[in-house]
Amino acid sequence: MRIPGDAAYRLRTGHPWVFRDTLGDRPVSAAPGEAIELLDPEGGFVARGLYDPEGPIAVRIVSRDPQEAWDAAAILRRVRWAADLRARMLPATAEPAADAATPGERLTAYRALHGEGDFFPGVTVDRYGDYLVVHLFSAALDPQVEPLLSALETVYKPRGIYLQRRFRPLAGEGPRDPAELVRGAVAPVEIEVQEGGLRFGVDVTAPLSTGLFLDLRRGRQLVAQHAAGRRVLNLFSYTGALSVYAAAGRAREVVSVDLAARAHARARRNLSLSGLTEEGHEFIAGDALAILARMSERRRRFDFVVIDPPAFAQSRERSFSVQRDYRELVAASLTVCDSGALICCVANANKFSLDEMMMAIGEASLRAGRNVRVVEQVGLPPDYPIPAGFADGNYLKVLLCAVI
């Protein structure tokens, strides 16, 4: 199939997708998931990709080598490439020596295959101890599942593999089904994983999240590095991973706020798994903005606030959208900050750019009458590689700000 010159150029620079509007009205005879060759206007080979008849992405690029066929051997190569990259970039993933007295700083929860960044778009694989969770983002990729599962078994030899289909319906984001066991043994209700010398309980069958956001590892490390002696307020705390890191970083006080009270039970469990007590830790269930308003009225102050909202949330009182409401959330947080406080601002949305995030923080500081400076920035860890030429892949932004 020939594509326009500008689209061919984008693909050659590393962009992993051909959008449906690029193809126009031309008919496509390929079956869902079938590999097709893409050519530039002069007929030169550009890339090979998997065809998807539905959704905005028409072709997902899997190879730029004209000699490489897309088959089980190619899928196995990608799984091996991904494993090799993580062995080099994440040495803590290596198995401990047989005579090791303690597991040390092992990392047993990480992304084993990151779709576009590992040359297999539309598929991700997360490792949690001895179990793998495969996420499939298009029904057109169903023909690739069996060779992928076999490749994962060959490389990782897991106890079990779960599959979760995350297809987006035409009407928008719909409810997700629980992950389905597709190979190996059934996982326990709670799997204990290690990260940074700490331990967390995860559920690999959960429909929304296992309980630990693997992509925020560097953000958690950043919080631990600056938490010593500080009063930490963790907003949208979920299962408390950031709170656990703050406690491990010797915070003087940690307050975890989340809309769901049941999330706090898992946060308490994670504190216990990591050998930390609840002393100096407070759990509050409720809407973050309402709680910030109440704290501000009561002149309760903190010197470290962590803001990690979902891209979209709905409570009885209000709905929250990162693009629309981030500045209001930061402004409200500044009202409970002492001079010299730190604010860790997290945004997990590729449609909310770094420029927009910086501007939202600046407008929030203007509204609150405070001076705010960005002093440190981190993003995705190395097990979330981003193809060159694919700026949208850099979706996670973590800014540490100092408040005067």
C-alpha positions as CSV (number, residue, x, y, z in Angstrom):
1,M,0.0,0.0,0.0
2,R,1.4,3.4,-1.0
3,I,1.1,6.2,1.6
4,P,1.7,10.0,1.3
5,G,5.3,11.3,1.4
6,D,4.8,13.1,4.7
7,A,3.4,9.9,6.4
8,A,6.3,7.9,5.0
9,Y,8.8,10.4,6.4
10,R,7.1,10.2,9.9
11,L,7.3,6.4,9.9
12,R,11.0,6.5,8.8
13,T,11.8,8.8,11.8
14,G,10.2,6.3,14.2
15,H,6.5,7.0,14.5
16,P,4.8,3.7,15.0
17,W,1.3,4.3,13.6
18,V,-0.5,5.1,10.3
19,F,-3.8,6.9,11.1
20,R,-6.9,5.9,9.3
21,D,-7.4,9.4,7.7
22,T,-4.0,9.0,6.1
23,L,-5.4,6.1,4.0
24,G,-8.4,8.2,2.8
25,D,-11.1,6.2,1.1
26,R,-8.9,3.6,-0.6
27,P,-10.1,0.0,0.0
28,V,-7.9,-2.4,2.0
29,S,-8.1,-6.1,1.3
30,A,-6.0,-7.2,4.3
31,A,-7.5,-9.2,7.1
32,P,-7.5,-7.9,10.7
33,G,-4.0,-8.3,12.1
34,E,-2.4,-9.2,8.7
35,A,1.0,-7.7,8.0
36,I,1.1,-5.3,5.0
37,E,3.9,-3.5,3.3
38,L,3.8,0.3,3.2
39,L,5.5,2.1,0.3
40,D,6.3,5.7,-0.3
41,P,4.9,7.5,-3.4
42,E,7.8,6.3,-5.5
43,G,7.3,2.7,-4.5
44,G,10.2,2.5,-2.0
45,F,9.7,0.2,1.0
46,V,9.0,2.2,4.2
47,A,7.8,-0.3,6.8
48,R,5.7,-3.4,7.5
49,G,2.7,-3.1,9.8
50,L,-0.4,-4.9,11.2
51,Y,-3.7,-3.8,9.7
52,D,-6.5,-2.8,12.0
53,P,-9.9,-2.2,10.3
54,E,-11.4,-0.4,13.3
55,G,-10.4,2.6,15.3
56,P,-8.3,5.7,14.5
57,I,-5.0,3.7,14.0
58,A,-5.1,1.8,10.7
59,V,-1.7,0.2,10.7
60,R,0.7,-0.5,13.6
61,I,4.4,-0.7,12.5
62,V,6.3,-3.8,13.5
63,S,9.3,-3.7,11.2
64,R,11.3,-1.3,9.1
65,D,13.5,-4.2,7.7
66,P,12.2,-5.2,4.2
67,Q,13.8,-8.6,4.6
68,E,12.1,-9.5,7.9
69,A,8.9,-11.5,7.8
70,W,6.3,-11.0,10.5
71,D,5.9,-14.4,12.1
72,A,6.5,-16.3,15.3
73,A,10.2,-16.0,15.0
74,A,9.9,-12.2,14.7
75,I,7.7,-12.1,17.8
76,L,10.2,-14.2,19.7
77,R,13.0,-11.8,18.7
78,R,11.1,-8.8,20.0
79,V,10.5,-10.5,23.4
80,R,14.2,-11.4,23.6
81,W,15.3,-7.9,22.6
82,A,13.0,-6.4,25.3
83,A,14.3,-8.8,27.9
84,D,17.9,-8.0,27.0
85,L,17.3,-4.3,27.3
86,R,15.8,-4.7,30.8
87,A,18.7,-6.9,31.9
88,R,21.1,-4.1,30.9
89,M,19.0,-1.1,32.1
90,L,17.4,-2.7,35.2
91,P,20.1,-5.0,36.7
92,A,17.9,-5.4,39.8
93,T,15.7,-7.7,37.7
94,A,18.3,-10.4,37.7
95,E,17.8,-13.5,39.8
96,P,19.8,-13.4,43.1
97,A,22.6,-15.8,43.5
98,A,21.7,-19.1,45.1
99,D,23.8,-18.4,48.2
100,A,22.5,-14.8,48.6
101,A,21.3,-14.3,52.2
102,T,18.7,-11.6,51.3
103,P,17.0,-10.5,48.0
104,G,18.4,-7.0,48.5
105,E,17.2,-4.3,46.1
106,R,15.5,-6.6,43.7
107,L,12.9,-5.4,41.2
108,T,10.3,-8.0,40.6
109,A,7.6,-5.8,39.1
110,Y,8.3,-4.0,35.8
111,R,7.2,-3.7,32.2
112,A,8.6,-6.6,30.2
113,L,7.3,-5.5,26.8
114,H,6.3,-1.9,26.1
115,G,4.3,-2.0,22.8
116,E,5.6,0.7,20.5
117,G,8.9,1.1,22.3
118,D,9.7,-2.6,21.9
119,F,8.5,-2.8,18.2
120,F,5.3,-4.6,18.9
121,P,2.6,-1.8,19.0
122,G,-0.8,-2.4,20.6
123,V,0.6,-4.9,23.1
124,T,2.1,-4.5,26.6
125,V,3.3,-7.1,29.1
126,D,3.9,-6.5,32.8
127,R,5.8,-8.8,35.0
128,Y,4.8,-9.4,38.7
129,G,7.1,-11.9,40.3
130,D,6.4,-15.2,38.6
131,Y,3.4,-14.0,36.6
132,L,2.9,-12.0,33.5
133,V,0.0,-9.8,32.5
134,V,-0.5,-9.2,28.8
135,H,-2.6,-6.2,27.7
136,L,-4.1,-6.2,24.2
137,F,-5.4,-2.9,22.9
138,S,-7.0,-4.0,19.6
139,A,-9.1,-7.0,18.6
140,A,-7.1,-7.0,15.3
141,L,-4.1,-8.2,17.3
142,D,-5.8,-11.5,18.3
143,P,-3.9,-13.5,15.7
144,Q,-0.7,-12.5,17.4
145,V,-1.6,-13.7,20.9
146,E,-0.7,-17.4,20.7
147,P,2.8,-16.8,19.3
148,L,3.4,-14.0,21.8
149,L,2.3,-16.3,24.7
150,S,4.7,-19.0,23.5
151,A,7.5,-16.5,23.2
152,L,6.9,-15.2,26.7
153,E,7.0,-18.8,28.0
154,T,10.3,-19.4,26.2
155,V,12.0,-16.3,27.6
156,Y,10.5,-15.9,31.1
157,K,9.2,-19.3,32.0
158,P,6.5,-17.8,34.2
159,R,4.2,-19.7,36.5
160,G,1.2,-18.2,34.7
161,I,0.2,-15.7,32.1
162,Y,-2.9,-13.5,32.2
163,L,-4.5,-11.6,29.3
164,Q,-6.6,-8.5,29.6
165,R,-8.3,-7.1,26.5
166,R,-8.4,-3.3,26.7
167,F,-10.4,-2.5,23.6
168,R,-11.8,1.0,23.6
169,P,-15.5,1.0,22.4
170,L,-16.7,3.5,19.9
171,A,-18.7,5.3,22.7
172,G,-15.5,5.9,24.7
173,E,-13.8,4.1,27.7
174,G,-16.0,1.2,28.9
175,P,-15.7,-1.1,31.8
176,R,-12.9,-3.6,31.6
177,D,-13.2,-7.3,32.3
178,P,-10.9,-9.0,34.7
179,A,-7.7,-10.5,33.3
180,E,-8.1,-14.1,32.1
181,L,-5.7,-16.9,32.8
182,V,-4.4,-18.1,29.4
183,R,-1.3,-20.1,30.3
184,G,0.0,-21.9,33.4
185,A,-1.2,-21.9,37.0
186,V,-3.8,-19.7,38.7
187,A,-2.2,-16.8,40.6
188,P,-2.8,-16.2,44.3
189,V,-5.2,-13.4,45.2
190,E,-2.2,-11.3,46.3
191,I,1.2,-11.5,44.8
192,E,4.0,-9.8,46.8
193,V,6.4,-7.9,44.6
194,Q,9.6,-6.0,45.4
195,E,10.7,-2.5,44.4
196,G,13.4,-0.3,45.9
197,G,13.8,-2.5,48.9
198,L,10.0,-2.2,49.6
199,R,7.2,-4.7,49.1
200,F,3.7,-4.3,47.7
201,G,0.7,-6.6,47.2
202,V,-0.8,-6.8,43.7
203,D,-3.7,-8.5,42.1
204,V,-2.9,-9.6,38.6
205,T,-6.6,-10.3,37.8
206,A,-7.9,-6.8,38.6
207,P,-9.8,-5.2,35.8
208,L,-8.5,-1.6,36.3
209,S,-5.1,-1.8,38.0
210,T,-3.1,-4.4,39.8
211,G,-2.5,-1.9,42.6
212,L,1.0,-0.7,41.6
213,F,1.6,1.7,38.7
214,L,4.9,0.5,37.4
215,D,5.5,3.5,35.2
216,L,5.7,5.9,38.3
217,R,8.8,4.2,39.8
218,R,11.0,7.2,39.3
219,G,8.4,9.4,40.8
220,R,8.2,7.2,43.9
221,Q,12.0,7.4,44.2
222,L,11.9,11.1,44.0
223,V,9.4,11.4,46.8
224,A,11.6,9.1,49.1
225,Q,14.7,11.2,48.3
226,H,13.1,14.4,49.6
227,A,10.7,13.2,52.3
228,A,13.0,13.1,55.4
229,G,11.6,15.1,58.3
230,R,8.7,16.5,56.2
231,R,4.9,16.5,56.7
232,V,3.7,14.8,53.6
233,L,0.2,15.1,52.1
234,N,-0.4,12.4,49.4
235,L,-3.5,13.3,47.3
236,F,-5.2,10.6,45.2
237,S,-3.1,8.1,47.2
238,Y,-4.8,4.9,45.9
239,T,-3.0,1.9,47.4
240,G,-0.5,4.1,49.0
241,A,2.7,3.3,47.1
242,L,3.9,6.9,47.2
243,S,2.9,7.1,50.9
244,V,5.0,4.0,51.6
245,Y,8.0,5.5,49.8
246,A,7.5,8.7,51.9
247,A,7.4,6.7,55.1
248,A,10.5,4.8,54.0
249,G,12.2,8.1,53.3
250,R,11.7,9.0,57.0
251,A,8.9,11.5,56.6
252,R,7.8,13.0,60.0
253,E,4.1,12.6,59.1
254,V,2.2,11.1,56.1
255,V,-1.5,11.9,55.3
256,S,-3.0,9.8,52.5
257,V,-6.2,11.1,50.8
258,D,-8.3,9.0,48.4
259,L,-11.9,9.0,47.4
260,A,-12.2,5.2,48.0
261,A,-12.0,4.1,51.6
262,R,-11.2,0.5,50.5
263,A,-8.0,1.8,48.9
264,H,-6.7,2.7,52.3
265,A,-7.0,-0.9,53.4
266,R,-4.6,-1.9,50.7
267,A,-2.3,1.0,51.6
268,R,-2.2,-0.2,55.2
269,R,-1.3,-3.7,53.9
270,N,1.5,-2.3,51.8
271,L,3.0,-0.5,54.8
272,S,2.9,-3.8,56.7
273,L,4.5,-5.7,53.8
274,S,7.3,-3.2,53.8
275,G,7.9,-3.5,57.5
276,L,6.6,0.0,58.3
277,T,4.1,0.9,61.0
278,E,1.1,3.2,60.8
279,E,2.6,5.5,63.4
280,G,2.5,9.1,62.1
281,H,0.2,8.0,59.2
282,E,-3.3,9.3,58.7
283,F,-5.8,8.0,56.1
284,I,-8.6,10.3,54.9
285,A,-11.4,9.2,52.5
286,G,-13.0,11.9,50.5
287,D,-12.8,14.3,47.6
288,A,-9.3,15.8,47.4
289,L,-10.5,19.4,46.6
290,A,-13.1,19.4,49.4
291,I,-10.5,18.1,51.9
292,L,-7.9,20.7,50.8
293,A,-10.5,23.4,51.3
294,R,-11.3,22.1,54.8
295,M,-7.6,21.8,55.7
296,S,-7.0,25.4,54.5
297,E,-9.8,26.7,56.6
298,R,-8.3,25.0,59.6
299,R,-4.9,26.3,58.8
300,R,-3.4,22.8,58.6
301,R,0.0,23.0,56.9
302,F,2.4,20.6,55.1
303,D,5.9,20.9,53.7
304,F,5.5,18.2,51.0
305,V,2.4,17.7,48.9
306,V,2.1,14.9,46.3
307,I,-0.5,15.4,43.5
308,D,-1.0,12.3,41.4
309,P,-4.6,12.5,40.0
310,P,-6.1,10.2,37.4
311,A,-6.6,11.7,34.0
312,F,-10.4,11.7,34.7
313,A,-12.3,11.0,37.9
314,Q,-15.9,11.3,39.0
315,S,-17.2,11.7,42.6
316,R,-20.7,12.7,43.9
317,E,-19.6,16.3,44.3
318,R,-17.8,16.8,41.0
319,S,-15.9,15.4,38.0
320,F,-12.2,16.0,37.6
321,S,-10.3,16.3,34.3
322,V,-6.5,16.8,34.3
323,Q,-6.6,19.2,31.3
324,R,-9.5,21.3,32.8
325,D,-8.8,21.2,36.5
326,Y,-5.1,20.7,37.2
327,R,-4.5,24.4,37.9
328,E,-7.4,24.4,40.5
329,L,-5.9,21.3,42.2
330,V,-2.4,22.9,42.4
331,A,-3.8,26.2,43.6
332,A,-5.8,24.5,46.3
333,S,-2.7,22.5,47.3
334,L,-0.6,25.7,47.6
335,T,-3.0,27.0,50.3
336,V,-1.9,24.2,52.7
337,C,1.9,24.6,51.9
338,D,4.3,26.2,54.3
339,S,7.1,28.4,52.9
340,G,9.9,26.1,51.7
341,A,7.4,23.3,51.0
342,L,7.8,21.0,48.0
343,I,5.0,19.9,45.6
344,C,5.4,16.8,43.5
345,C,3.1,17.3,40.5
346,V,2.3,14.2,38.4
347,A,0.4,14.1,35.2
348,N,-0.3,10.8,33.3
349,A,-1.9,11.9,30.1
350,N,-0.4,12.3,26.7
351,K,-3.0,14.9,25.8
352,F,-1.8,17.1,28.6
353,S,1.6,18.3,27.4
354,L,4.6,19.4,29.5
355,D,4.0,22.9,28.3
356,E,0.4,22.8,29.4
357,M,1.4,21.3,32.7
358,M,4.0,24.0,33.3
359,M,1.4,26.7,32.4
360,A,-1.2,25.2,34.7
361,I,1.3,25.2,37.6
362,G,2.2,28.8,36.8
363,E,-1.4,29.9,36.7
364,A,-2.1,28.1,40.0
365,S,0.8,29.9,41.6
366,L,-0.6,33.3,40.4
367,R,-4.0,32.4,41.7
368,A,-2.6,31.4,45.1
369,G,-0.2,34.3,45.4
370,R,2.8,32.0,45.8
371,N,6.2,31.7,44.0
372,V,6.8,28.3,42.6
373,R,9.9,26.9,40.9
374,V,10.4,23.6,39.2
375,V,13.6,22.1,40.7
376,E,13.6,18.6,39.3
377,Q,11.9,16.5,36.6
378,V,11.6,12.8,36.0
379,G,9.5,10.7,33.7
380,L,9.2,7.1,32.5
381,P,11.7,4.5,33.7
382,P,13.9,2.6,31.1
383,D,11.5,-0.4,30.9
384,Y,9.1,2.1,29.1
385,P,11.2,2.9,26.1
386,I,9.9,5.5,23.6
387,P,10.6,5.3,19.9
388,A,12.4,8.2,18.4
389,G,10.0,10.4,16.5
390,F,7.0,9.5,18.8
391,A,6.6,12.4,21.2
392,D,3.1,11.1,22.2
393,G,4.8,8.1,23.8
394,N,6.3,10.4,26.5
395,Y,3.0,10.6,28.4
396,L,4.2,10.6,32.1
397,K,5.5,13.9,33.6
398,V,6.7,14.3,37.2
399,L,7.7,17.8,38.3
400,L,9.2,18.6,41.8
401,C,8.4,22.2,42.7
402,A,9.7,24.4,45.5
403,V,7.3,26.9,47.1
404,I,8.0,30.2,48.6
